[in-house]
Amino acid sequence: MTDKIVLYEKDGPIGLITINRPDVKNALNLNVFRALNDMLDDIAKDDDVRAIIITGAGSAFVAGADINDLLAFDSIEGWSASRFQQSVFNKLEKLGRPSIAAINGAALGGGLELALSCTFRIASAKVRMGFPELGLGIIPAFGGTERLVRTIGHAKAAELILFRSMI
């Protein structure tokens, strides 16, 4: 197995991005965001890529942010990292070509935020989605609440957030 944390394959006009940290259920850390950011820049320059699919390696899509990464930040570093991470998801959202989140397992916290940044979401029947960080007093930091409202409407988004519901 490769040691790359984000994989990219191109099959004709389709680009496939795989978050590749199955040992930690593809938890997002700063290195994943950096790799994804660079990959999206490359894809934006490739006119042959007409659509992209994003998935996770192993049994999870993305189970959220890497807690070890978060614990290493002081408040200023955390704020700066959050702004950068949100900018990567904004870049995905505004890529100018369709993106599909192929949700093959848990899409929690940052994983749900990643899926919400895509144009479409296709999930297996066994998927769990939600923002469990709300139970810890942490807000979705990558633009997820805003995207959730735009995707499922105000009332359903409020229900999911205020009741910390899992789908």
Secondary structure, 3 states (H helix, E strand, C coil): CCCCCEEEEEECCEEEEEECCHHHCCCECHHHHHHHHHHHHHHHHCCCCCEEEEEECCCCCECCECHHHHHCCCHHHHHHHHHHHHHHHHHHHCCCCCEEEEECCCEECHHHHHHHHCCEEEECCCCCEECHHHHHCCCCCCCHHHHHHHHHCHHHHHHHHHCCCEC
